[in-house]
Amino acid sequence: MSGHQFIFGRRAVVEALRSGSHIEEIWIAKSAHGEAIREIRSLADPLGVRLKEAEGKRMDTMAAGKNHQGILAMIRSFDFHYVELEEVLSAAEERREKPLVAILDEITDPHNLGAIIRSAECAGFHGVVIPKHRSAEINATVMKTSAGAVSHIRIAQVTNLTQAIETLKEKGLWIYGTDTNAEKMYYEIDPKDGVGIVIGSEGKGMRKAIADHCDFLIKIPMRGKLQSLNASVAAGIIFFDVIRRRYI
């Protein structure tokens, strides 16, 4: 199986099938049952995707010990399609909404990246922007962690993140960067306008070069002894507060 990659996990495989990803075959553990398994079988059949069964131990080996939930989808290479930045903005135009964009600065952990993308998609954001370098790429782990959300939200990979931010500002978005030392609180974001929210890496936070291009810096107030949150947790808090105040 050299040269192949796997998407693993029930929800991730369902969403990959729905989105038209080029799946060669799907392996199902002999002990796997339930509604998700039935749905996978019904989606795979009209697409001509081969279905195979295997013992749990073999599945564990194929998944390199990761939690596969009894399902592995094999693809020749991970064929994720990144979009241009303009296509992220087009998603807002198509929905006749002001843009909501998540901008991720050096999120190198694929689990964090997947969790943030999942929150952005669930919150109804129009897209996610990641840098080409010093960032996790969209791979099978991100697909699994996002519960398949990468198939339902536009993700732009850019060479120059600061330039992308300036482009978004020119298109009318206000850019809010997260910083633990900021004076402005996250609930002071104006949700009526186009909004871009920068989430920095968990270890170092947002780079100064990126912070210098933000219109505002915001923070989540902390009352405990620890003064920082996991990047994906912070992103979820901010994303859904913007949605709450924009639509509710």
Secondary structure, DSSP 8 states (H G I E B T S, - for coil): -TT-EEEESHHHHHHHHHHT----EEEEETT--SHHHHHHHHHHHHHT-EEEEE-HHHHHHHTTT---TTEEEEESS-----B-HHHHHHHHHHTTS--EEEEEES---HHHHHHHHHHHHHTT-SEEEEESSSS----HHHHHHTTTGGGTSEEEEES-HHHHHHHHHHTTEEEEEE-TT-SEEGGG--TTSEEEEEEEBTTTBS-HHHHTT-SEEEE----SS-----HHHHHHHHHHHHHHHHH-
